[in-house]
Amino acid sequence: MTKTSSERSWIRAFLSLIVPGAGQALAGNLTRGFYIFLGVTSLSGLTVYTMATRARYPDYALSFQVFWKLLLISAALLIVLGIIYELVARSLPSDEFSRNLTKTGFVVLAMVVFGLMTAPVLDLVVPADKMLQLYGGTAFATAGVIAAIWLWNVADALVYSPEREPSTGAYILLLILALSFLGVRLVQIDLNKAVLEYKDTEVILSRLVWPWKAAFNYEADELRASAKIEAPCTYPDEAPPVNEPAEDGPWVRVTPTCGEVSVRDNKGQLTYGTLLTIEGGGFTPGETVTLRWENPIGNSFTPRGVGETKIQIDENGTFSSELYVPDVVIPKVSEGPQYHTLYVIQSAGERFSGQVSNDLILALKAILETIMMGLMATFAGIILSVPLSFLAARNLMQSITTTTQGFVGGVIGLGLGGALGRLLGRVVSGWWGGLKGAPLLTASVYFIFILAGALIFYRLLSRALDNLAQRLSAGSARLISLAGMMVIGVVAGGILGVLYAKGIVSITRGDAAVAAAIPQARLIGAVLGALAFLAWGIQLSKLDKLPVGMIVYTVVRLVLNIIRSIEPLIWAVMGVIWVGPGPFAGFIALTIHSVAALGKLYSESIESINEGPIEALQSVGANRLQTIIYAVVPQVLPPFTSFTLYRWDINVRMSTIIGMVGGGGIGFLLIQWIRQFQYLQAGMAVWMIAITVAILDFVSASIREKMV
């Protein structure tokens, strides 16, 4: 007996009640069912995890048990609210405004009910001694949303029809709401704390917002008096004389002028030395003075724990106090009397000197270094990324084809030419002492010789095998290509076998075992490589033309994507390890990332050009180089300029970040000032960055307006 459409709908609804998305899958929409199932299960797992993260040692079993109880209670509450909604909706007018108003009221009512029921429900399902181990409020709110998704899923399966698919807007909104609840908890967003503790950062923020006092030097007006003390009292006869009161200026009198220093043991306990009586006068009445102690080698500090260091001046301009000789380390090699100096200082304010501070000069030098770092990295990125961008452009590379024999000869030629170039480079560089004698020249010679050798032999062997194949029969040509593919496979497989031994085997075994495994791994890799490349060669031999251009395109795009996926901050860390801290490390990091980023942007610009000029030049016999120069370059020059200016802006802004890991520039100064709590100087650096970026944006916009 055939089931009616209504019966099938109720079966789908029942299945979706048991397994979310099952009803939709039964109706033929596997994708819809899979996404519903994935959404419910993922949110459930995230909720269980988030609930348990409140405890130092999460109890996921408890979290899972509580979650399911909360989910069932939430579903029951929603069903009751749904029944109320249906009863109210039937008694109201059926116009659209009334329906929308009723839905809005239902949503508000659900939120109020869940808010009021949170505490009673948690008391019901969570044991009292476990309450502080779970984020119960977040769990109940999220469980309510998941229950709503589950019930929507049942309703969706009930009314679903392949001819008219219901909207998934409610599902998406509920997903976003649940993720918001979980995200607030996982990110530990606490707006109450942000508001209550704002005053703790008010002083720091005010310095960051207006830091220009640190940009200038100020002359301090102060009253100062000093007295000499000998400690330890090894030579009493040579003790400094006691100062006498002065009539026309500040003075300080210390008695005795010879004593013993305080001593602090390994546990931090202080044994006091000689107690000094300090008297002074000639200071501004009603103000305070500060005591400073200077040891025999000239280091000045504020004595702690041995007496008052801030003293109030009386109406006569005098004061009296006591102070123990502080715990001062005296070098054992010191000879003769050890004279200390006690300073009494009264600050009378600061005067603007009109001179820029050393900090401002350092910031200006650092921002200039930052600008030049970004500029040089952009220049280097352009030089390296332009040729790569043409290799990464599909529309230019897809037309490059060759025969299987030409491909085999070319690959073998690359290896032989590179090896020969490396050998010649070693011979030539030996004339001036190699890397130790001239590192840059040697590296350049190696690069040129290896690249030239690889390209020359690629061309020679590719043409040689191609010409040979044309003179032989089809079977003989095919055997030559298969033999060449096996040779390539042997070399590639052997290299991979060695890498396997050094990489994978070394994880579980020592160096001796790795060395013993290398020959066997090389042999197995060579055999497997030969078989794999033989099978590949058989497939390639069926093609009239091999798309070698697309192979190059795929490799270049893959490399660019890998480099671009690694943040400049990581490249900066590698640069610091490579060449040490400084702007050179930052330049290396920015250059590497710029090459990958610009290469991608440039290649996409090339792929979007008009093909008409290219076809016109090719129709009159222009070669590939002429086509690129006269048909491609004029079209890509404007977007290239725009992308280059944008990359310069990015490099300048990024150089402030990589400076924080040792990459030089203003970022290096900024992180140092922050670590030393010098927020005025840090704010000055932030302003320098903001001003520089704004100026560069204006300059780049002007250039773009004229050139693009």
TAVEN-V596708 format. One record per residue. RES is the residue in one small letter. PHI is phi in whole degrees, 0 to 359 (* if undefined). D_LAST is the distance of its C-alpha to the last C-alpha in whole Angstrom. Layout:
res=RES phi=PHI d_last=D_LAST
res=RES phi=PHI d_last=D_LAST
This chain:
res=m phi=* d_last=72
res=t phi=280 d_last=69
res=k phi=284 d_last=67
res=t phi=284 d_last=66
res=s phi=299 d_last=62
res=s phi=294 d_last=63
res=e phi=296 d_last=65
res=r phi=297 d_last=62
res=s phi=297 d_last=60
res=w phi=291 d_last=62
res=i phi=294 d_last=63
res=r phi=297 d_last=59
res=a phi=297 d_last=59
res=f phi=296 d_last=62
res=l phi=296 d_last=60
res=s phi=291 d_last=57
res=l phi=293 d_last=59
res=i phi=282 d_last=60
res=v phi=232 d_last=57
res=p phi=304 d_last=54
res=g phi=89 d_last=52
res=a phi=294 d_last=55
res=g phi=296 d_last=56
res=q phi=295 d_last=52
res=a phi=296 d_last=52
res=l phi=295 d_last=56
res=a phi=284 d_last=54
res=g phi=107 d_last=52
res=n phi=258 d_last=49
res=l phi=294 d_last=49
res=t phi=295 d_last=45
res=r phi=298 d_last=46
res=g phi=297 d_last=49
res=f phi=295 d_last=47
res=y phi=293 d_last=45
res=i phi=294 d_last=48
res=f phi=298 d_last=50
res=l phi=296 d_last=47
res=g phi=297 d_last=46
res=v phi=293 d_last=50
res=t phi=292 d_last=51
res=s phi=294 d_last=48
res=l phi=297 d_last=48
res=s phi=297 d_last=52
res=g phi=298 d_last=51
res=l phi=296 d_last=49
res=t phi=293 d_last=51
res=v phi=300 d_last=54
res=y phi=296 d_last=52
res=t phi=295 d_last=51
res=m phi=304 d_last=55
res=a phi=280 d_last=56
res=t phi=286 d_last=54
res=r phi=291 d_last=55
res=a phi=278 d_last=58
res=r phi=295 d_last=58
res=y phi=242 d_last=60
res=p phi=300 d_last=58
res=d phi=252 d_last=61
res=y phi=288 d_last=59
res=a phi=296 d_last=62
res=l phi=298 d_last=63
res=s phi=299 d_last=59
res=f phi=294 d_last=60
res=q phi=296 d_last=63
res=v phi=294 d_last=62
res=f phi=299 d_last=59
res=w phi=295 d_last=61
res=k phi=294 d_last=63
res=l phi=296 d_last=60
res=l phi=295 d_last=59
res=l phi=293 d_last=62
res=i phi=296 d_last=63
res=s phi=298 d_last=59
res=a phi=298 d_last=60
res=a phi=296 d_last=63
res=l phi=299 d_last=62
res=l phi=293 d_last=59
res=i phi=295 d_last=61
res=v phi=297 d_last=64
res=l phi=295 d_last=61
res=g phi=294 d_last=60
res=i phi=296 d_last=63
res=i phi=299 d_last=63
res=y phi=299 d_last=60
res=e phi=295 d_last=62
res=l phi=295 d_last=65
res=v phi=291 d_last=63
res=a phi=297 d_last=60
res=r phi=287 d_last=63
res=s phi=271 d_last=65
res=l phi=258 d_last=62
res=p phi=301 d_last=61
res=s phi=267 d_last=58
res=d phi=286 d_last=55
res=e phi=296 d_last=52
res=f phi=299 d_last=52
res=s phi=295 d_last=55
res=r phi=297 d_last=54
res=n phi=296 d_last=51
res=l phi=295 d_last=53
res=t phi=294 d_last=55
res=k phi=297 d_last=53
res=t phi=297 d_last=51
res=g phi=297 d_last=55
res=f phi=297 d_last=55
res=v phi=297 d_last=52
res=v phi=297 d_last=53
res=l phi=298 d_last=57
res=a phi=298 d_last=56
res=m phi=295 d_last=54
res=v phi=294 d_last=57
res=v phi=298 d_last=60
res=f phi=295 d_last=58
res=g phi=295 d_last=57
res=l phi=288 d_last=61
res=m phi=272 d_last=62
res=t phi=302 d_last=60
res=a phi=297 d_last=63
res=p phi=298 d_last=66
res=v phi=294 d_last=64
res=l phi=296 d_last=63
res=d phi=297 d_last=67
res=l phi=282 d_last=68
res=v phi=258 d_last=66
res=v phi=252 d_last=66
res=p phi=302 d_last=69
res=a phi=300 d_last=69
res=d phi=282 d_last=69
res=k phi=250 d_last=66
res=m phi=300 d_last=64
res=l phi=278 d_last=62
res=q phi=265 d_last=61
res=l phi=229 d_last=59
res=y phi=274 d_last=56
res=g phi=292 d_last=58
res=g phi=298 d_last=56
res=t phi=297 d_last=53
res=a phi=296 d_last=55
res=f phi=292 d_last=56
res=a phi=296 d_last=53
res=t phi=290 d_last=51
res=a phi=299 d_last=54
res=g phi=297 d_last=54
res=v phi=293 d_last=51
res=i phi=296 d_last=52
res=a phi=298 d_last=55
res=a phi=296 d_last=53
res=i phi=297 d_last=51
res=w phi=298 d_last=54
res=l phi=292 d_last=55
res=w phi=299 d_last=52
res=n phi=298 d_last=52
res=v phi=294 d_last=56
res=a phi=295 d_last=55
res=d phi=296 d_last=52
res=a phi=294 d_last=54
res=l phi=289 d_last=57
res=v phi=257 d_last=55
res=y phi=295 d_last=52
res=s phi=214 d_last=52
res=p phi=301 d_last=50
res=e phi=285 d_last=50
res=r phi=216 d_last=48
res=e phi=284 d_last=47
res=p phi=295 d_last=47
res=s phi=290 d_last=44
res=t phi=256 d_last=44
res=g phi=300 d_last=42
res=a phi=296 d_last=45
res=y phi=299 d_last=45
res=i phi=294 d_last=41
res=l phi=297 d_last=42
res=l phi=294 d_last=45
res=l phi=300 d_last=44
res=i phi=298 d_last=41
res=l phi=296 d_last=44
res=a phi=295 d_last=46
res=l phi=296 d_last=43
res=s phi=294 d_last=43
res=f phi=301 d_last=46
res=l phi=292 d_last=46
res=g phi=296 d_last=43
res=v phi=300 d_last=44
res=r phi=287 d_last=47
res=l phi=292 d_last=46
res=v phi=278 d_last=43
res=q phi=58 d_last=46
res=i phi=286 d_last=45
res=d phi=227 d_last=47
res=l phi=292 d_last=46
res=n phi=299 d_last=49
res=k phi=296 d_last=49
res=a phi=298 d_last=46
res=v phi=286 d_last=47
res=l phi=291 d_last=51
res=e phi=259 d_last=49
res=y phi=297 d_last=47
res=k phi=298 d_last=49
res=d phi=295 d_last=49
res=t phi=254 d_last=45
res=e phi=298 d_last=45
res=v phi=295 d_last=46
res=i phi=295 d_last=44
res=l phi=296 d_last=41
res=s phi=296 d_last=42
res=r phi=289 d_last=41
res=l phi=290 d_last=38
res=v phi=287 d_last=37
res=w phi=227 d_last=38
res=p phi=259 d_last=39
res=w phi=287 d_last=39
res=k phi=295 d_last=42
res=a phi=286 d_last=42
res=a phi=277 d_last=39
res=f phi=227 d_last=42
res=n phi=267 d_last=46
res=y phi=233 d_last=49
res=e phi=267 d_last=52
res=a phi=271 d_last=55
res=d phi=268 d_last=58
res=e phi=213 d_last=61
res=l phi=257 d_last=65
res=r phi=219 d_last=66
res=a phi=221 d_last=69
res=s phi=216 d_last=70
res=a phi=215 d_last=73
res=k phi=263 d_last=74
res=i phi=224 d_last=76
res=e phi=263 d_last=77
res=a phi=204 d_last=77
res=p phi=290 d_last=79
res=c phi=277 d_last=82
res=t phi=274 d_last=83
res=y phi=235 d_last=84
res=p phi=302 d_last=85
res=d phi=293 d_last=87
res=e phi=255 d_last=83
res=a phi=296 d_last=82
res=p phi=297 d_last=80
res=p phi=289 d_last=82
res=v phi=283 d_last=81
res=n phi=293 d_last=79
res=e phi=256 d_last=81
res=p phi=301 d_last=80
res=a phi=262 d_last=78
res=e phi=265 d_last=78
res=d phi=235 d_last=75
res=g phi=179 d_last=72
res=p phi=291 d_last=72
res=w phi=214 d_last=74
res=v phi=218 d_last=75
res=r phi=235 d_last=78
res=v phi=239 d_last=78
res=t phi=223 d_last=81
res=p phi=287 d_last=82
res=t phi=259 d_last=80
res=c phi=217 d_last=81
res=g phi=197 d_last=81
res=e phi=250 d_last=79
res=v phi=282 d_last=76
res=s phi=289 d_last=75
res=v phi=233 d_last=75
res=r phi=248 d_last=73
res=d phi=277 d_last=74
res=n phi=294 d_last=72
res=k phi=269 d_last=72
res=g phi=89 d_last=71
res=q phi=284 d_last=74
res=l phi=254 d_last=74
res=t phi=258 d_last=78
res=y phi=291 d_last=78
res=g phi=268 d_last=79
res=t phi=288 d_last=80
res=l phi=273 d_last=80
res=l phi=259 d_last=79
res=t phi=261 d_last=80
res=i phi=243 d_last=77
res=e phi=232 d_last=78
res=g phi=207 d_last=75
res=g phi=196 d_last=75
res=g phi=81 d_last=73
res=f phi=259 d_last=70
res=t phi=289 d_last=69
res=p phi=297 d_last=71
res=g phi=82 d_last=70
res=e phi=263 d_last=67
res=t phi=246 d_last=66
res=v phi=241 d_last=66
res=t phi=242 d_last=65
res=l phi=266 d_last=67
res=r phi=232 d_last=65
res=w phi=244 d_last=67
res=e phi=242 d_last=66
res=n phi=281 d_last=67
res=p phi=299 d_last=69
res=i phi=263 d_last=66
res=g phi=96 d_last=64
res=n phi=278 d_last=62
res=s phi=254 d_last=62
res=f phi=205 d_last=62
res=t phi=268 d_last=63
res=p phi=296 d_last=67
res=r phi=245 d_last=67
res=g phi=77 d_last=70
res=v phi=236 d_last=72
res=g phi=145 d_last=72
res=e phi=291 d_last=71
res=t phi=247 d_last=68
res=k phi=239 d_last=67
res=i phi=236 d_last=70
res=q phi=278 d_last=70
res=i phi=273 d_last=72
res=d phi=279 d_last=75
res=e phi=291 d_last=75
res=n phi=267 d_last=77
res=g phi=82 d_last=74
res=t phi=243 d_last=76
res=f phi=206 d_last=75
res=s phi=213 d_last=77
res=s phi=203 d_last=76
res=e phi=228 d_last=77
res=l phi=206 d_last=75
res=y phi=283 d_last=76
res=v phi=299 d_last=75
res=p phi=292 d_last=71
res=d phi=280 d_last=71
res=v phi=247 d_last=70
res=v phi=281 d_last=70
res=i phi=258 d_last=71
res=p phi=304 d_last=71
res=k phi=293 d_last=74
res=v phi=274 d_last=74
res=s phi=294 d_last=74
res=e phi=235 d_last=77
res=g phi=80 d_last=78
res=p phi=297 d_last=78
res=q phi=254 d_last=75
res=y phi=262 d_last=74
res=h phi=254 d_last=71
res=t phi=233 d_last=70
res=l phi=258 d_last=70
res=y phi=254 d_last=67
res=v phi=246 d_last=68
res=i phi=237 d_last=65
res=q phi=237 d_last=64
res=s phi=277 d_last=60
res=a phi=247 d_last=60
res=g phi=105 d_last=56
res=e phi=238 d_last=53
res=r phi=241 d_last=52
res=f phi=292 d_last=48
res=s phi=267 d_last=48
res=g phi=82 d_last=45
res=q phi=258 d_last=44
res=v phi=288 d_last=41
res=s phi=277 d_last=42
res=n phi=296 d_last=42
res=d phi=296 d_last=40
res=l phi=295 d_last=37
res=i phi=296 d_last=37
res=l phi=297 d_last=37
res=a phi=295 d_last=34
res=l phi=295 d_last=32
res=k phi=297 d_last=33
res=a phi=291 d_last=32
res=i phi=289 d_last=28
res=l phi=295 d_last=27
res=e phi=298 d_last=29
res=t phi=295 d_last=26
res=i phi=298 d_last=23
res=m phi=291 d_last=24
res=m phi=298 d_last=25
res=g phi=295 d_last=22
res=l phi=294 d_last=20
res=m phi=294 d_last=22
res=a phi=295 d_last=22
res=t phi=293 d_last=18
res=f phi=302 d_last=19
res=a phi=296 d_last=22
res=g phi=296 d_last=20
res=i phi=298 d_last=17
res=i phi=301 d_last=20
res=l phi=275 d_last=22
res=s phi=276 d_last=20
res=v phi=300 d_last=18
res=p phi=296 d_last=21
res=l phi=293 d_last=23
res=s phi=295 d_last=20
res=f phi=290 d_last=21
res=l phi=287 d_last=24
res=a phi=261 d_last=23
res=a phi=263 d_last=21
res=r phi=299 d_last=24
res=n phi=294 d_last=23
res=l phi=272 d_last=23
res=m phi=268 d_last=26
res=q phi=291 d_last=29
res=s phi=273 d_last=29
res=i phi=274 d_last=31
res=t phi=229 d_last=35
res=t phi=205 d_last=38
res=t phi=278 d_last=42
res=t phi=299 d_last=43
res=q phi=296 d_last=45
res=g phi=296 d_last=42
res=f phi=295 d_last=41
res=v phi=298 d_last=44
res=g phi=297 d_last=44
res=g phi=296 d_last=40
res=v phi=295 d_last=41
res=i phi=296 d_last=44
res=g phi=296 d_last=43
res=l phi=301 d_last=40
res=g phi=294 d_last=43
res=l phi=294 d_last=45
res=g phi=295 d_last=42
res=g phi=297 d_last=41
res=a phi=295 d_last=45
res=l phi=294 d_last=46
res=g phi=298 d_last=42
res=r phi=296 d_last=44
res=l phi=295 d_last=47
res=l phi=295 d_last=46
res=g phi=299 d_last=44
res=r phi=294 d_last=47
res=v phi=293 d_last=49
res=v phi=294 d_last=46
res=s phi=293 d_last=45
res=g phi=294 d_last=49
res=w phi=294 d_last=49
res=w phi=241 d_last=48
res=g phi=97 d_last=49
res=g phi=69 d_last=47
res=l phi=298 d_last=45
res=k phi=290 d_last=47
res=g phi=282 d_last=47
res=a phi=210 d_last=43
res=p phi=301 d_last=41
res=l phi=293 d_last=38
res=l phi=297 d_last=39
res=t phi=295 d_last=41
res=a phi=298 d_last=38
res=s phi=295 d_last=36
res=v phi=297 d_last=39
res=y phi=301 d_last=39
res=f phi=298 d_last=36
res=i phi=294 d_last=35
res=f phi=294 d_last=39
res=i phi=294 d_last=39
res=l phi=295 d_last=35
res=a phi=296 d_last=36
res=g phi=298 d_last=40
res=a phi=296 d_last=38
res=l phi=292 d_last=36
res=i phi=297 d_last=39
res=f phi=289 d_last=41
res=y phi=301 d_last=39
res=r phi=291 d_last=39
res=l phi=295 d_last=42
res=l phi=290 d_last=44
res=s phi=298 d_last=42
res=r phi=292 d_last=43
res=a phi=297 d_last=46
res=l phi=293 d_last=47
res=d phi=295 d_last=45
res=n phi=293 d_last=47
res=l phi=296 d_last=50
res=a phi=295 d_last=50
res=q phi=290 d_last=50
res=r phi=273 d_last=53
res=l phi=261 d_last=55
res=s phi=288 d_last=56
res=a phi=297 d_last=54
res=g phi=294 d_last=56
res=s phi=295 d_last=56
res=a phi=297 d_last=52
res=r phi=292 d_last=52
res=l phi=297 d_last=54
res=i phi=297 d_last=52
res=s phi=294 d_last=49
res=l phi=293 d_last=51
res=a phi=296 d_last=53
res=g phi=297 d_last=49
res=m phi=297 d_last=48
res=m phi=294 d_last=51
res=v phi=298 d_last=51
res=i phi=299 d_last=47
res=g phi=296 d_last=49
res=v phi=298 d_last=51
res=v phi=295 d_last=49
res=a phi=296 d_last=46
res=g phi=296 d_last=49
res=g phi=297 d_last=51
res=i phi=297 d_last=48
res=l phi=295 d_last=48
res=g phi=296 d_last=51
res=v phi=296 d_last=51
res=l phi=297 d_last=48
res=y phi=298 d_last=51
res=a phi=296 d_last=54
res=k phi=285 d_last=52
res=g phi=262 d_last=50
res=i phi=290 d_last=52
res=v phi=296 d_last=55
res=s phi=293 d_last=55
res=i phi=293 d_last=54
res=t phi=250 d_last=58
res=r phi=229 d_last=60
res=g phi=279 d_last=60
res=d phi=296 d_last=59
res=a phi=295 d_last=62
res=a phi=294 d_last=62
res=v phi=295 d_last=58
res=a phi=298 d_last=59
res=a phi=287 d_last=62
res=a phi=275 d_last=59
res=i phi=299 d_last=57
res=p phi=301 d_last=59
res=q phi=294 d_last=60
res=a phi=295 d_last=56
res=r phi=296 d_last=55
res=l phi=294 d_last=57
res=i phi=297 d_last=57
res=g phi=297 d_last=53
res=a phi=295 d_last=53
res=v phi=294 d_last=56
res=l phi=295 d_last=53
res=g phi=296 d_last=50
res=a phi=298 d_last=52
res=l phi=293 d_last=53
res=a phi=295 d_last=50
res=f phi=288 d_last=48
res=l phi=295 d_last=51
res=a phi=296 d_last=50
res=w phi=295 d_last=47
res=g phi=297 d_last=47
res=i phi=296 d_last=50
res=q phi=292 d_last=47
res=l phi=292 d_last=45
res=s phi=293 d_last=47
res=k phi=280 d_last=47
res=l phi=269 d_last=44
res=d phi=289 d_last=43
res=k phi=228 d_last=40
res=l phi=267 d_last=39
res=p phi=284 d_last=35
res=v phi=295 d_last=34
res=g phi=297 d_last=31
res=m phi=290 d_last=31
res=i phi=295 d_last=33
res=v phi=297 d_last=31
res=y phi=302 d_last=28
res=t phi=296 d_last=30
res=v phi=295 d_last=31
res=v phi=296 d_last=28
res=r phi=297 d_last=26
res=l phi=297 d_last=30
res=v phi=296 d_last=29
res=l phi=298 d_last=26
res=n phi=293 d_last=27
res=i phi=295 d_last=30
res=i phi=295 d_last=28
res=r phi=290 d_last=26
res=s phi=286 d_last=29
res=i phi=268 d_last=30
res=e phi=294 d_last=29
res=p phi=304 d_last=28
res=l phi=298 d_last=31
res=i phi=290 d_last=33
res=w phi=297 d_last=32
res=a phi=294 d_last=32
res=v phi=299 d_last=36
res=m phi=296 d_last=36
res=g phi=296 d_last=35
res=v phi=296 d_last=37
res=i phi=295 d_last=40
res=w phi=286 d_last=39
res=v phi=244 d_last=38
res=g phi=90 d_last=39
res=p phi=297 d_last=38
res=g phi=139 d_last=35
res=p phi=295 d_last=32
res=f phi=297 d_last=32
res=a phi=297 d_last=33
res=g phi=296 d_last=30
res=f phi=299 d_last=27
res=i phi=298 d_last=29
res=a phi=297 d_last=29
res=l phi=293 d_last=25
res=t phi=296 d_last=24
res=i phi=299 d_last=26
res=h phi=289 d_last=24
res=s phi=295 d_last=21
res=v phi=301 d_last=22
res=a phi=291 d_last=23
res=a phi=292 d_last=20
res=l phi=293 d_last=17
res=g phi=301 d_last=19
res=k phi=292 d_last=19
res=l phi=295 d_last=16
res=y phi=298 d_last=15
res=s phi=295 d_last=18
res=e phi=292 d_last=17
res=s phi=294 d_last=14
res=i phi=296 d_last=16
res=e phi=291 d_last=18
res=s phi=261 d_last=16
res=i phi=284 d_last=15
res=n phi=283 d_last=17
res=e phi=281 d_last=20
res=g phi=301 d_last=21
res=p phi=301 d_last=20
res=i phi=295 d_last=22
res=e phi=295 d_last=25
res=a phi=294 d_last=25
res=l phi=291 d_last=25
res=q phi=295 d_last=27
res=s phi=290 d_last=29
res=v phi=261 d_last=30
res=g phi=94 d_last=31
res=a phi=291 d_last=28
res=n phi=280 d_last=28
res=r phi=295 d_last=26
res=l phi=296 d_last=24
res=q phi=296 d_last=23
res=t phi=297 d_last=22
res=i phi=294 d_last=20
res=i phi=293 d_last=19
res=y phi=261 d_last=18
res=a phi=246 d_last=17
res=v phi=264 d_last=16
res=v phi=302 d_last=14
res=p phi=301 d_last=12
res=q phi=281 d_last=11
res=v phi=264 d_last=10
res=l phi=300 d_last=8
res=p phi=299 d_last=5
res=p phi=294 d_last=7
res=f phi=301 d_last=9
res=t phi=297 d_last=7
res=s phi=297 d_last=7
res=f phi=294 d_last=11
res=t phi=294 d_last=12
res=l phi=297 d_last=11
res=y phi=295 d_last=13
res=r phi=291 d_last=15
res=w phi=299 d_last=16
res=d phi=300 d_last=17
res=i phi=296 d_last=19
res=n phi=296 d_last=21
res=v phi=295 d_last=22
res=r phi=293 d_last=23
res=m phi=290 d_last=25
res=s phi=295 d_last=26
res=t phi=289 d_last=28
res=i phi=276 d_last=30
res=i phi=291 d_last=31
res=g phi=297 d_last=32
res=m phi=289 d_last=35
res=v phi=252 d_last=36
res=g phi=102 d_last=36
res=g phi=276 d_last=33
res=g phi=78 d_last=33
res=g phi=81 d_last=31
res=i phi=294 d_last=31
res=g phi=296 d_last=32
res=f phi=295 d_last=35
res=l phi=295 d_last=36
res=l phi=300 d_last=36
res=i phi=292 d_last=38
res=q phi=294 d_last=41
res=w phi=294 d_last=41
res=i phi=295 d_last=41
res=r phi=295 d_last=44
res=q phi=267 d_last=46
res=f phi=60 d_last=45
res=q phi=266 d_last=44
res=y phi=285 d_last=42
res=l phi=297 d_last=41
res=q phi=295 d_last=39
res=a phi=296 d_last=38
res=g phi=298 d_last=36
res=m phi=297 d_last=35
res=a phi=294 d_last=33
res=v phi=297 d_last=31
res=w phi=297 d_last=30
res=m phi=301 d_last=29
res=i phi=296 d_last=27
res=a phi=297 d_last=26
res=i phi=296 d_last=25
res=t phi=296 d_last=23
res=v phi=296 d_last=21
res=a phi=296 d_last=20
res=i phi=296 d_last=19
res=l phi=297 d_last=17
res=d phi=296 d_last=15
res=f phi=295 d_last=15
res=v phi=296 d_last=14
res=s phi=294 d_last=11
res=a phi=295 d_last=10
res=s phi=294 d_last=10
res=i phi=295 d_last=8
res=r phi=296 d_last=5
res=e phi=295 d_last=6
res=k phi=274 d_last=6
res=m phi=254 d_last=4
res=v phi=261 d_last=0
